Amino acid sequence: MPQVAPSILSADFANLERDIHLVEEAGAQIIHVDVMDGHFVPNLTIGMLVIEAVRKVTDLTLDVHLMISNPETMASRFVDSGADSVTVHYEAATHLDQIVSELKRKGARAGVALNPHTPVTVLEEILPSCDQVLLMSVNPGYGGQTIISSSFPKVRKLKDQISSLGLDVRIEIDGGIGEDNTSDAVRAGVDIIVAGSAIFAAEDPAAAFAAMQSAANEAARDTRSFV
C-alpha cells in the first residue's frame, strides 16, 4: 500500500519530538527529512545533528532528502547519523552511480531526486540501481507551494519506465500534496507521498495524516480493483 511520509520541515521545531510522536501514533511509518544547504536551494535547514536527535526518539523509517551541492562528500555520512534511506539530486551529483553504490553498501535505501524541469529519461542508466525515485512536484527550497500541473503525467511516465524494465523501484512525490490530491497521486503511480504543511500546519496533525493515508489506501484499492 502507498505510504504518506510526514515531512518535519513543516513541524514545530520547538516541539519536534511531540510532533513526530503525534504522526507516529496516527500510523505513520516514514518520517521525511529535508536537508538544504542554502546553495543548491535557497533555504538552509536540517543537518546531521538533528537527524541523530530524531533517530533517538523514533524507530520509524527516516527518509532523508539531500538538497545539497556536492552530495558525493556528504551522502553516506547521513547513513551514519541514522538515515534509513538517502536521496540525492540528479542535478547536483557528478558521480551519481558512486553515491548510490556507497549508500547501498552502507545498508541504506538509495534514491535519486529530479527537479520539476528534469525529464525522467535521464534516469535510464541509473534506474536499475535505485531503490526509489523522488519527483519534485514544486521547485525545491520551500514548503507550502502549489503543485506543478505536469507532475502526475510525469509520475505516469516514470511508472511506465520502471514497469518496462521489470524493476522494483518506489516512486516518491514531494510538494503541494494534500488530502485533496492524494488520491490522484496514488492513481498516477506514487508509492510514497511526502506531506509537510498539509499535515503539520493543520489544527490536528494526526487527523490530517490519517485523512491523507486513508485517501491513499482507498485510491490504491480502487486502482487494484480496476486492474
C-alpha angles and dihedrals in degrees: 000000000000118000131218111220114201111220113221090205084090097040126107103266091199087061101027096139090051093050093048091051091048093061093036091057089047089059106269114157099182132049114200118214121194116205114194126179103196088243110066086036126018096245131079119214145141126005137188095283091061091048090051089051093048090049089059094057102043141035092203119122109275108216107194120197113196113208093177139120119248096017089177089080097049115021100092092047089067089062088056088052092057107275116149094193129020125195123194129190121257088214093056102042124089095180102031098162090053092053094047092048092050093049091051091045087058091052099255129126109253123219139180122211127207127203116230094262095050114095120228090235090080088072095066096108100035100039096087089057096049128096092195142002122214117208114200108222092187131036104276124249108065138047127231098048127144116255118259108245096230093058100096095047086052090053090053091051090052092046090053090048092051093046094048090056094044092237132156099223122144120225118221127188127199129188137049096011120141140146091289096062104023091100091052090052093052093046089052090056107268118153100182122037114197113207127176118157092022086067110024097038090054120101089241110029093185092054091045090053092046092051092051093046091049090051090049093050093048092049090050091051091048092049093050092047090051092050 
